[in-house]
Amino acid sequence: MTMRTKSAFAASMAAFTLVAASPAAHAEAAASRAAACPLVFGHGGYPTGASPWTRDQVRQPNNLRAVNDQKTWGADGVEGDVQLTKQGTKAVMWHNTSTNGLTGVTKNIPDIWWTAGSDNLRDRRIARGPYAGEQVYTLRQWLDHVRSRGLVALLEVKPEAKALLSSTAYATAAWKEISDPIKERQASQRILVYSQDSWIQAELARRHPGLLKGSEGRWTDSVGWEEPPPAWSGNVSRWQSVLAQAPKSVMTNYPKEYRAWLSGKCG
């Protein structure tokens, strides 16, 4: 084989190698371009339609067992609900406006004390659903447990707290109950805050400007929650469309199923 023939052969082999390697190289390049997987925030389904409280099974991750489940299901963070007891004396983790779903006489959360009285909130227990027997926790207790499980804390300050947070008589104590636990932990724990009430949201922006949820925890489900829970598969089209927009994080009622569905779809 002449020198020119050898050179041509070498060039041909190099070209063949490049062509042969192209599919793998293409796959590697595609993988490097894949969007980063979003953080997954576990939520808790609440029924839609008329009189939803009659079907509510208290699935929100406001208690320690529920937080543990979210971790087991693959969540990176959990969304919890902050309310205030009478006169803004204690920030507690509970979703419903009233004690519906708890033992004892039904009363609105802002109308009862944390520890005082026979109908206090601390001594009640969840009366139905997967977390029956669990208690209501304070914001500090909940934040500490969420941190112990290595999860991000996403706090929704419920609209029911507005009356106390805006009260001339109780606002100072009420905001202290919410803000102090956050400030005490924010240097060592990732905490995000928001509210669906516009006034509370504006106050959170002023008091905790670096912790606002913003575009974090984007809602990704399309199926309206009922009891028993609808099939997760009804969410797939919406999950796909949201993922295509490369969100930093998403919030779902189906963290276990979403995590399994997400596998292999992002980097």
Residue frames as qw, qx, qy, qz and C-alpha x, y, z in Angstrom:
[[0.000, 0.891, 0.454, 0.000, 0.00, 0.00, 0.00],
 [0.416, 0.458, -0.023, 0.785, 1.46, 3.34, -1.08],
 [0.183, -0.188, -0.433, 0.862, 1.74, 6.31, 1.24],
 [0.324, -0.046, -0.179, -0.928, -1.10, 8.04, -0.61],
 [0.601, -0.239, -0.682, -0.342, -3.26, 4.90, -0.35],
 [0.450, -0.258, -0.699, 0.492, -2.53, 4.64, 3.37],
 [0.019, 0.100, 0.224, -0.969, -3.50, 8.27, 3.88],
 [0.484, -0.124, -0.395, -0.771, -6.75, 7.79, 2.00],
 [0.601, -0.248, -0.759, -0.029, -7.49, 4.62, 3.96],
 [0.299, -0.207, -0.580, 0.729, -6.81, 6.40, 7.26],
 [0.223, 0.026, 0.006, -0.974, -9.07, 9.27, 6.27],
 [0.576, -0.176, -0.592, -0.536, -11.77, 6.81, 5.26],
 [0.537, -0.269, -0.754, 0.265, -11.53, 4.96, 8.57],
 [0.104, -0.140, -0.393, 0.903, -11.68, 8.26, 10.48],
 [0.407, -0.062, -0.232, -0.881, -14.79, 9.22, 8.60],
 [0.620, -0.216, -0.716, -0.237, -16.32, 5.81, 9.27],
 [0.398, -0.217, -0.682, 0.574, -15.47, 6.11, 12.96],
 [0.102, 0.061, 0.171, -0.978, -17.04, 9.57, 13.09],
 [0.550, -0.125, -0.434, -0.703, -20.20, 8.35, 11.38],
 [0.616, -0.207, -0.759, 0.039, -20.37, 5.26, 13.57],
 [0.312, -0.203, -0.585, 0.721, -19.90, 7.35, 16.67],
 [0.142, -0.276, -0.171, -0.935, -22.45, 9.94, 15.65],
 [0.578, -0.514, -0.515, -0.370, -25.50, 8.29, 17.27],
 [0.655, -0.427, -0.452, 0.430, -23.73, 7.98, 20.62],
 [0.303, -0.015, -0.087, 0.949, -22.27, 11.46, 20.30],
 [0.266, -0.417, -0.358, -0.792, -25.69, 12.77, 19.41],
 [0.641, -0.550, -0.529, -0.083, -27.24, 11.06, 22.43],
 [0.570, -0.300, -0.337, 0.686, -24.52, 12.46, 24.70],
 [0.103, 0.148, 0.088, 0.980, -25.01, 15.93, 23.31],
 [0.434, -0.506, -0.466, -0.581, -28.77, 15.64, 23.71],
 [0.659, -0.498, -0.515, 0.230, -28.35, 14.52, 27.31],
 [0.424, -0.155, -0.205, 0.868, -26.10, 17.47, 28.01],
 [0.117, -0.235, -0.222, -0.939, -28.78, 19.75, 26.63],
 [0.417, -0.513, -0.736, -0.149, -31.59, 18.14, 28.65],
 [0.280, -0.701, 0.062, -0.653, -33.33, 20.46, 31.06],
 [0.073, 0.215, -0.804, 0.550, -32.56, 20.01, 34.72],
 [0.368, -0.454, -0.805, -0.098, -35.23, 18.06, 36.58],
 [0.276, -0.645, 0.018, -0.712, -37.51, 20.28, 38.65],
 [0.050, -0.108, 0.795, -0.595, -37.75, 20.00, 42.40],
 [0.432, -0.383, -0.717, -0.391, -40.93, 18.18, 43.36],
 [0.217, -0.190, 0.489, -0.823, -43.09, 19.69, 46.11],
 [0.212, -0.318, -0.923, -0.047, -45.63, 17.32, 47.62],
 [0.371, -0.232, 0.033, -0.898, -49.07, 18.80, 48.23],
 [0.167, 0.157, 0.926, -0.300, -52.17, 17.19, 49.73],
 [0.124, -0.326, -0.680, -0.645, -55.37, 16.74, 47.76],
 [0.217, 0.275, 0.541, -0.764, -58.53, 18.53, 48.83],
 [0.332, 0.460, 0.811, 0.140, -61.88, 17.64, 47.24],
 [0.062, -0.028, -0.286, -0.956, -63.56, 19.89, 44.69],
 [0.314, -0.428, -0.719, -0.449, -67.27, 20.54, 44.22],
 [0.474, -0.632, -0.074, -0.608, -70.00, 21.21, 46.76],
 [0.739, -0.596, 0.190, -0.249, -69.38, 20.64, 50.49],
 [0.647, 0.477, -0.574, 0.158, -65.83, 19.37, 50.01],
 [0.180, -0.514, 0.667, -0.509, -65.22, 19.18, 53.76],
 [0.863, -0.110, 0.271, -0.412, -67.57, 16.20, 53.95],
 [0.950, 0.294, -0.081, 0.067, -65.15, 14.24, 51.75],
 [0.165, 0.812, -0.495, 0.261, -61.87, 15.67, 52.99],
 [0.945, -0.181, -0.245, 0.117, -59.51, 12.96, 54.26],
 [0.376, -0.891, 0.246, 0.067, -56.91, 15.36, 55.68],
 [0.917, 0.196, 0.099, 0.332, -54.07, 14.38, 53.35],
 [0.230, 0.914, -0.190, 0.275, -52.07, 17.62, 53.54],
 [0.765, 0.079, -0.423, 0.480, -48.46, 17.21, 54.79],
 [0.196, -0.763, 0.158, -0.596, -49.04, 19.33, 57.89],
 [0.786, -0.536, 0.256, -0.173, -48.25, 16.51, 60.31],
 [0.238, -0.648, 0.707, 0.157, -45.07, 14.52, 60.79],
 [0.655, 0.088, 0.747, 0.063, -46.31, 11.21, 59.38],
 [0.591, 0.758, 0.270, -0.064, -47.49, 12.96, 56.23],
 [0.091, 0.887, -0.426, -0.155, -44.12, 14.69, 55.84],
 [0.472, -0.373, 0.790, 0.120, -42.40, 11.32, 56.22],
 [0.699, 0.410, 0.586, 0.002, -44.62, 9.84, 53.51],
 [0.425, 0.895, -0.035, -0.133, -43.79, 12.68, 51.14],
 [0.149, -0.726, 0.653, 0.154, -40.09, 11.99, 51.65],
 [0.595, -0.050, 0.800, 0.056, -40.63, 8.29, 50.97],
 [0.625, 0.635, 0.450, -0.059, -42.54, 9.14, 47.78],
 [0.644, 0.218, 0.274, 0.680, -39.60, 11.11, 46.40],
 [0.030, 0.963, 0.216, 0.159, -40.61, 14.70, 47.17],
 [0.531, 0.285, -0.227, 0.765, -37.87, 17.33, 47.46],
 [0.058, -0.119, 0.317, -0.939, -40.11, 19.66, 49.45],
 [0.108, -0.519, -0.846, 0.058, -43.53, 19.88, 51.07],
 [0.139, -0.435, -0.146, -0.877, -46.24, 22.53, 51.07],
 [0.281, -0.392, -0.775, 0.409, -47.73, 23.21, 54.49],
 [0.149, -0.717, -0.397, -0.554, -50.53, 25.49, 55.68],
 [0.287, -0.023, -0.504, 0.814, -50.01, 28.12, 58.40],
 [0.323, -0.721, -0.435, -0.432, -52.87, 29.35, 60.56],
 [0.080, 0.339, -0.488, 0.800, -53.13, 31.31, 63.80],
 [0.350, -0.481, -0.787, 0.166, -54.96, 30.42, 66.98],
 [0.202, -0.885, -0.417, -0.043, -56.92, 32.87, 69.13],
 [0.193, -0.962, 0.067, 0.182, -55.46, 36.38, 69.35],
 [0.579, 0.724, -0.354, 0.123, -52.56, 35.28, 67.14],
 [0.536, -0.698, 0.451, -0.151, -50.92, 33.46, 70.03],
 [0.600, -0.270, 0.726, 0.198, -49.67, 30.40, 68.12],
 [0.494, 0.505, -0.478, -0.522, -48.81, 29.67, 64.49],
 [0.662, -0.072, 0.731, -0.148, -49.99, 26.15, 63.67],
 [0.103, 0.243, -0.783, -0.564, -50.02, 23.82, 60.69],
 [0.383, 0.383, 0.800, -0.258, -53.58, 23.10, 59.60],
 [0.128, 0.162, 0.621, 0.756, -55.38, 23.42, 56.27],
 [0.134, -0.632, -0.710, -0.281, -59.08, 23.72, 57.07],
 [0.130, -0.603, 0.012, -0.787, -60.75, 26.93, 58.24],
 [0.692, -0.516, 0.154, -0.481, -62.22, 25.06, 61.17],
 [0.323, -0.419, 0.835, -0.154, -61.32, 22.03, 63.24],
 [0.890, 0.259, 0.046, -0.372, -63.37, 19.90, 60.83],
 [0.770, 0.404, -0.481, 0.110, -61.39, 16.68, 60.55],
 [0.179, 0.352, -0.713, 0.579, -60.23, 16.86, 64.17],
 [0.386, -0.430, -0.795, 0.183, -61.74, 15.42, 67.31],
 [0.128, -0.374, -0.418, 0.818, -63.88, 17.67, 69.51],
 [0.277, 0.792, 0.460, -0.292, -66.49, 20.32, 68.83],
 [0.546, 0.439, 0.336, 0.630, -66.03, 22.06, 65.49],
 [0.130, -0.909, -0.124, 0.376, -64.75, 25.63, 65.83],
 [0.544, 0.798, -0.105, 0.237, -62.77, 27.97, 63.60],
 [0.768, 0.039, -0.280, 0.575, -59.03, 27.92, 64.26],
 [0.182, 0.432, -0.187, 0.864, -58.79, 31.66, 65.13],
 [0.548, -0.564, -0.081, -0.613, -61.48, 31.17, 67.79],
 [0.910, -0.391, -0.139, 0.017, -59.67, 28.63, 69.96],
 [0.261, -0.836, 0.483, -0.010, -56.51, 28.64, 72.07],
 [0.524, 0.460, -0.717, 0.004, -53.50, 26.44, 71.48],
 [0.373, 0.052, -0.861, 0.341, -53.40, 25.00, 75.01],
 [0.205, 0.006, 0.521, -0.829, -56.01, 26.76, 77.14],
 [0.670, 0.105, 0.078, -0.731, -59.51, 25.38, 77.63],
 [0.680, -0.013, 0.723, -0.120, -61.04, 21.95, 77.21],
 [0.735, 0.606, 0.303, -0.025, -61.51, 22.54, 73.46],
 [0.137, -0.792, 0.421, 0.420, -57.91, 23.64, 72.84],
 [0.707, 0.591, -0.305, -0.241, -56.17, 22.73, 69.58],
 [0.084, 0.582, -0.804, 0.092, -53.11, 20.94, 70.96],
 [0.435, -0.124, 0.832, -0.323, -55.11, 18.13, 72.54],
 [0.783, 0.405, 0.128, -0.455, -57.21, 17.34, 69.46],
 [0.440, -0.236, 0.796, 0.342, -56.36, 14.56, 67.03],
 [0.367, 0.236, -0.554, -0.709, -57.04, 13.94, 63.36],
 [0.645, 0.042, 0.560, -0.518, -60.27, 11.95, 63.23],
 [0.845, 0.401, 0.326, -0.135, -60.25, 10.40, 59.76],
 [0.567, 0.773, -0.282, -0.040, -58.16, 9.53, 56.75],
 [0.839, 0.251, -0.387, 0.288, -54.63, 8.09, 56.50],
 [0.311, 0.368, -0.491, 0.726, -53.28, 10.22, 59.34],
 [0.639, -0.615, -0.254, -0.386, -55.99, 9.57, 61.91],
 [0.808, -0.470, -0.215, 0.282, -54.56, 9.91, 65.41],
 [0.534, 0.207, -0.064, 0.817, -51.97, 12.53, 64.46],
 [0.206, -0.733, -0.369, 0.532, -51.95, 15.87, 66.25],
 [0.318, 0.915, 0.089, 0.232, -51.71, 19.44, 65.00],
 [0.728, -0.154, -0.084, 0.663, -48.16, 20.83, 65.10],
 [0.090, -0.887, -0.028, 0.452, -46.78, 24.30, 65.65],
 [0.556, 0.815, -0.165, 0.013, -44.91, 26.06, 62.85],
 [0.114, -0.747, 0.650, -0.079, -41.63, 25.59, 64.73],
 [0.700, -0.157, 0.690, -0.091, -42.20, 21.86, 65.23],
 [0.796, 0.532, 0.284, -0.051, -43.10, 21.39, 61.58],
 [0.363, 0.870, -0.333, 0.015, -40.15, 23.35, 60.23],
 [0.315, -0.614, 0.720, -0.071, -37.73, 21.39, 62.39],
 [0.766, 0.055, 0.639, -0.056, -39.13, 18.06, 61.21],
 [0.690, 0.719, 0.080, -0.042, -39.09, 19.10, 57.57],
 [0.129, 0.840, -0.526, 0.035, -35.44, 20.09, 57.96],
 [0.548, -0.399, 0.730, -0.089, -34.62, 16.77, 59.64],
 [0.791, 0.302, 0.532, 0.002, -35.95, 14.97, 56.56],
 [0.392, -0.219, 0.487, 0.749, -33.85, 17.07, 54.20],
 [0.261, 0.645, 0.660, 0.285, -36.88, 18.69, 52.55],
 [0.079, 0.205, 0.075, 0.973, -37.57, 22.23, 51.40],
 [0.027, 0.530, 0.701, -0.476, -40.34, 23.96, 53.38],
 [0.030, -0.310, -0.425, -0.850, -43.01, 25.76, 51.34],
 [0.024, -0.392, -0.681, 0.618, -45.35, 27.70, 53.61],
 [0.104, -0.522, -0.497, -0.685, -48.77, 28.97, 52.58],
 [0.038, 0.150, 0.531, -0.833, -50.10, 31.50, 55.06],
 [0.053, 0.510, 0.838, 0.183, -53.84, 30.87, 54.88],
 [0.066, -0.508, -0.244, -0.823, -56.25, 33.75, 54.19],
 [0.581, -0.656, -0.471, -0.103, -58.02, 32.99, 57.49],
 [0.617, -0.328, -0.263, 0.665, -55.02, 34.52, 59.28],
 [0.231, 0.503, 0.182, 0.813, -55.61, 37.96, 57.75],
 [0.399, -0.804, -0.277, -0.343, -57.99, 39.21, 60.45],
 [0.728, -0.619, -0.054, 0.288, -55.37, 38.65, 63.14],
 [0.662, 0.025, 0.165, 0.731, -52.39, 39.74, 61.04],
 [0.132, 0.516, 0.240, 0.812, -54.11, 43.06, 60.28],
 [0.469, -0.755, -0.456, -0.046, -55.60, 43.59, 63.73],
 [0.008, 0.806, -0.257, 0.533, -54.56, 46.68, 65.67],
 [0.677, -0.599, 0.300, -0.305, -54.66, 44.66, 68.88],
 [0.896, -0.206, 0.391, 0.030, -53.03, 41.41, 67.76],
 [0.715, 0.682, -0.151, 0.039, -50.95, 42.03, 64.62],
 [0.029, 0.775, -0.606, 0.176, -47.61, 42.42, 66.38],
 [0.582, -0.304, 0.727, -0.200, -47.91, 39.11, 68.23],
 [0.861, 0.361, 0.313, -0.172, -49.43, 37.35, 65.23],
 [0.595, 0.747, -0.294, 0.046, -46.65, 38.35, 62.83],
 [0.179, -0.664, 0.700, -0.191, -44.05, 37.44, 65.43],
 [0.782, -0.073, 0.582, -0.209, -45.53, 33.94, 65.61],
 [0.840, 0.516, 0.167, 0.017, -45.13, 33.51, 61.87],
 [0.428, 0.841, -0.285, 0.168, -41.95, 35.46, 61.17],
 [0.364, -0.727, 0.564, -0.144, -39.73, 34.52, 64.12],
 [0.849, -0.102, 0.516, 0.038, -39.64, 30.75, 63.39],
 [0.744, 0.632, 0.116, 0.181, -38.76, 31.51, 59.78],
 [0.153, 0.902, -0.332, 0.230, -36.02, 34.01, 60.63],
 [0.606, -0.589, 0.525, -0.103, -34.54, 31.69, 63.24],
 [0.813, -0.012, 0.572, 0.111, -34.09, 28.93, 60.67],
 [0.641, 0.755, 0.067, -0.121, -33.63, 30.53, 57.26],
 [0.041, 0.802, -0.586, -0.111, -29.82, 30.57, 57.45],
 [0.233, -0.318, 0.919, 0.011, -29.70, 26.78, 57.78],
 [0.413, 0.348, 0.838, -0.077, -32.92, 25.72, 56.07],
 [0.026, -0.090, -0.504, -0.858, -34.48, 26.54, 52.73],
 [0.150, 0.544, 0.706, -0.428, -37.90, 28.08, 53.38],
 [0.002, 0.229, 0.467, 0.854, -40.30, 29.61, 50.84],
 [0.125, 0.443, 0.635, -0.620, -43.43, 31.58, 51.70],
 [0.118, -0.179, -0.486, -0.847, -46.57, 32.76, 49.94],
 [0.279, 0.361, 0.686, -0.567, -50.27, 33.42, 50.42],
 [0.169, 0.462, 0.728, 0.478, -53.31, 33.41, 48.18],
 [0.099, -0.900, -0.378, 0.193, -54.51, 36.51, 49.99],
 [0.494, 0.677, 0.033, 0.545, -53.09, 39.59, 48.23],
 [0.265, -0.888, 0.174, -0.334, -52.68, 41.63, 51.43],
 [0.824, -0.473, 0.296, 0.103, -50.81, 38.85, 53.25],
 [0.829, 0.314, 0.178, 0.428, -48.69, 38.25, 50.14],
 [0.241, 0.840, -0.072, 0.481, -47.69, 41.93, 50.07],
 [0.518, -0.783, 0.277, -0.204, -46.76, 41.78, 53.75],
 [0.922, -0.160, 0.266, 0.232, -44.70, 38.65, 53.19],
 [0.645, 0.593, 0.063, 0.478, -42.88, 40.43, 50.38],
 [0.054, -0.876, 0.192, -0.440, -42.04, 43.25, 52.76],
 [0.651, -0.638, 0.359, -0.197, -41.11, 41.09, 55.75],
 [0.740, -0.220, 0.601, 0.206, -39.43, 38.17, 53.95],
 [0.472, 0.739, -0.191, -0.440, -38.37, 39.54, 50.54],
 [0.143, 0.536, -0.804, -0.214, -35.80, 36.85, 49.85],
 [0.268, -0.024, 0.947, -0.173, -38.13, 33.96, 50.61],
 [0.623, 0.360, 0.129, -0.683, -41.13, 34.57, 48.35],
 [0.738, 0.144, 0.657, 0.056, -42.21, 31.51, 46.38],
 [0.193, 0.569, -0.404, -0.690, -42.53, 33.44, 43.13],
 [0.706, 0.336, -0.442, -0.440, -42.39, 30.96, 40.26],
 [0.045, 0.272, -0.941, 0.195, -41.21, 28.15, 42.54],
 [0.281, 0.198, 0.868, -0.358, -43.58, 25.27, 43.21],
 [0.393, 0.165, -0.356, -0.832, -45.52, 25.69, 39.97],
 [0.706, 0.107, 0.547, -0.438, -48.78, 23.75, 40.01],
 [0.097, 0.346, -0.799, -0.483, -48.54, 20.88, 37.55],
 [0.249, 0.250, 0.931, -0.092, -51.65, 18.69, 38.03],
 [0.291, -0.069, -0.392, -0.870, -54.77, 18.98, 35.88],
 [0.462, -0.351, -0.799, -0.160, -56.99, 16.42, 37.61],
 [0.400, -0.558, 0.147, -0.712, -59.35, 17.85, 40.20],
 [0.122, 0.169, -0.906, 0.369, -58.92, 15.98, 43.48],
 [0.723, -0.321, -0.169, -0.588, -61.79, 13.91, 44.82],
 [0.290, -0.325, 0.845, -0.310, -62.15, 11.06, 47.29],
 [0.797, -0.332, 0.288, 0.414, -61.15, 8.40, 46.56],
 [0.114, -0.655, 0.365, 0.652, -58.29, 9.96, 44.57],
 [0.757, 0.603, -0.003, -0.252, -58.69, 9.98, 40.78],
 [0.903, 0.101, 0.168, 0.382, -56.15, 8.13, 38.65],
 [0.348, -0.668, 0.219, 0.620, -52.84, 9.99, 38.36],
 [0.498, 0.125, 0.627, 0.586, -52.66, 9.23, 34.63],
 [0.212, 0.850, 0.469, 0.109, -55.14, 11.99, 33.88],
 [0.233, -0.897, 0.083, 0.367, -52.37, 14.47, 34.66],
 [0.739, -0.077, 0.404, 0.534, -49.85, 13.27, 32.08],
 [0.421, 0.686, 0.330, 0.494, -50.66, 15.77, 29.33],
 [0.186, -0.965, -0.001, -0.186, -50.41, 18.68, 31.75],
 [0.725, -0.553, 0.266, 0.313, -47.28, 17.27, 33.38],
 [0.706, 0.206, 0.375, 0.565, -45.64, 17.09, 29.96],
 [0.240, 0.826, 0.227, 0.456, -46.58, 20.62, 28.93],
 [0.396, -0.912, 0.101, -0.040, -45.31, 22.09, 32.20],
 [0.782, -0.352, 0.329, 0.396, -42.07, 20.09, 32.09],
 [0.627, 0.498, 0.315, 0.510, -41.45, 21.33, 28.53],
 [0.022, 0.937, 0.033, 0.347, -41.22, 24.84, 29.99],
 [0.627, 0.217, -0.489, 0.566, -38.30, 23.75, 32.20],
 [0.441, -0.810, -0.048, -0.383, -39.72, 24.88, 35.57],
 [0.095, 0.548, -0.692, 0.460, -37.39, 25.09, 38.56],
 [0.104, 0.022, 0.902, -0.418, -39.91, 23.23, 40.69],
 [0.469, -0.258, -0.546, -0.644, -43.42, 21.85, 40.54],
 [0.366, -0.117, 0.654, -0.651, -46.15, 21.09, 43.05],
 [0.538, -0.011, -0.704, -0.464, -48.29, 17.97, 42.79],
 [0.745, -0.307, 0.277, -0.524, -50.81, 15.87, 44.68],
 [0.994, 0.109, 0.012, -0.030, -49.14, 12.78, 43.20],
 [0.092, -0.836, 0.534, 0.089, -45.43, 13.02, 44.16],
 [0.635, -0.226, 0.732, 0.094, -44.77, 9.29, 43.99],
 [0.696, 0.505, 0.501, 0.100, -46.34, 8.87, 40.56],
 [0.299, 0.948, -0.093, -0.053, -44.86, 12.11, 39.27],
 [0.311, -0.710, 0.611, 0.160, -41.36, 11.09, 40.35],
 [0.670, 0.032, 0.721, 0.174, -41.70, 7.76, 38.54],
 [0.561, 0.752, 0.343, 0.046, -43.09, 9.48, 35.42],
 [0.046, 0.961, -0.234, -0.141, -40.27, 12.04, 35.50],
 [0.677, -0.402, 0.548, 0.285, -37.54, 9.40, 35.37],
 [0.586, 0.108, 0.594, 0.540, -35.45, 9.70, 32.19],
 [0.283, 0.825, 0.438, 0.216, -37.23, 12.85, 31.01],
 [0.006, 0.970, -0.140, 0.199, -34.69, 15.38, 32.35],
 [0.655, 0.381, -0.482, 0.440, -31.11, 15.63, 33.46]]
